[in-house]
Amino acid sequence: MPITTLDQAIATHLFRPEGIKVSHELFKELEAAGRIKLKLAYRAGQHHQDSWMLDNDIFIYNTFELNDFQFELPAKP
């Protein structure tokens, strides 16, 4: 259910986010469902680095600042 809620929020968001913050619990659920993978990524102004990606195009930031199955989408592109 938490993954479905996240998918609906992304689908109805004003833009497809480049990155989102997720709680540790939601991160574990996404990982167990095979939705996130560690990939070598390039970002403007930074060197390449391994980053967690959701569906190969959204950066995932695993944070303990959020509780339970919370997530945070960016307000601006």
Contacts in CASP RR format, 6 or more apart in sequence:
PFRMAT RR
TARGET T0000
AUTHOR 0000-0000-0000
METHOD contacts of the structure
MODEL  1
MPITTLDQAIATHLFRPEGIKVSHELFKELEAAGRIKLKLAYRAGQHHQD
SWMLDNDIFIYNTFELNDFQFELPAKP
2 25 0 8 1.000
2 26 0 8 1.000
2 29 0 8 1.000
2 69 0 8 1.000
3 26 0 8 1.000
3 29 0 8 1.000
3 30 0 8 1.000
3 33 0 8 1.000
3 35 0 8 1.000
5 69 0 8 1.000
6 20 0 8 1.000
6 22 0 8 1.000
6 26 0 8 1.000
6 30 0 8 1.000
6 71 0 8 1.000
9 71 0 8 1.000
9 73 0 8 1.000
10 16 0 8 1.000
10 17 0 8 1.000
10 20 0 8 1.000
10 58 0 8 1.000
10 73 0 8 1.000
13 73 0 8 1.000
15 77 0 8 1.000
16 57 0 8 1.000
16 58 0 8 1.000
17 58 0 8 1.000
17 73 0 8 1.000
17 74 0 8 1.000
17 77 0 8 1.000
18 58 0 8 1.000
18 59 0 8 1.000
18 74 0 8 1.000
18 77 0 8 1.000
19 58 0 8 1.000
19 59 0 8 1.000
19 60 0 8 1.000
19 61 0 8 1.000
19 74 0 8 1.000
20 54 0 8 1.000
20 58 0 8 1.000
20 59 0 8 1.000
20 60 0 8 1.000
20 61 0 8 1.000
20 71 0 8 1.000
20 72 0 8 1.000
20 73 0 8 1.000
20 74 0 8 1.000
21 61 0 8 1.000
21 63 0 8 1.000
21 65 0 8 1.000
21 66 0 8 1.000
21 71 0 8 1.000
21 72 0 8 1.000
22 30 0 8 1.000
22 60 0 8 1.000
22 61 0 8 1.000
22 62 0 8 1.000
22 63 0 8 1.000
22 66 0 8 1.000
22 70 0 8 1.000
22 71 0 8 1.000
22 72 0 8 1.000
23 63 0 8 1.000
23 64 0 8 1.000
23 66 0 8 1.000
23 67 0 8 1.000
23 68 0 8 1.000
23 69 0 8 1.000
23 70 0 8 1.000
23 71 0 8 1.000
24 62 0 8 1.000
24 63 0 8 1.000
24 64 0 8 1.000
24 66 0 8 1.000
25 67 0 8 1.000
25 68 0 8 1.000
25 69 0 8 1.000
26 66 0 8 1.000
26 69 0 8 1.000
26 70 0 8 1.000
26 71 0 8 1.000
27 36 0 8 1.000
27 52 0 8 1.000
27 60 0 8 1.000
27 62 0 8 1.000
29 69 0 8 1.000
30 36 0 8 1.000
30 54 0 8 1.000
30 60 0 8 1.000
35 54 0 8 1.000
35 55 0 8 1.000
36 52 0 8 1.000
36 53 0 8 1.000
36 54 0 8 1.000
36 60 0 8 1.000
37 52 0 8 1.000
37 53 0 8 1.000
37 56 0 8 1.000
38 50 0 8 1.000
38 51 0 8 1.000
38 52 0 8 1.000
38 53 0 8 1.000
39 50 0 8 1.000
39 51 0 8 1.000
39 52 0 8 1.000
39 53 0 8 1.000
39 56 0 8 1.000
40 48 0 8 1.000
40 49 0 8 1.000
40 50 0 8 1.000
40 51 0 8 1.000
41 48 0 8 1.000
41 49 0 8 1.000
41 50 0 8 1.000
41 51 0 8 1.000
41 53 0 8 1.000
41 59 0 8 1.000
42 48 0 8 1.000
43 49 0 8 1.000
51 59 0 8 1.000
51 60 0 8 1.000
52 59 0 8 1.000
52 60 0 8 1.000
52 61 0 8 1.000
52 62 0 8 1.000
53 59 0 8 1.000
53 60 0 8 1.000
54 60 0 8 1.000
66 72 0 8 1.000
END
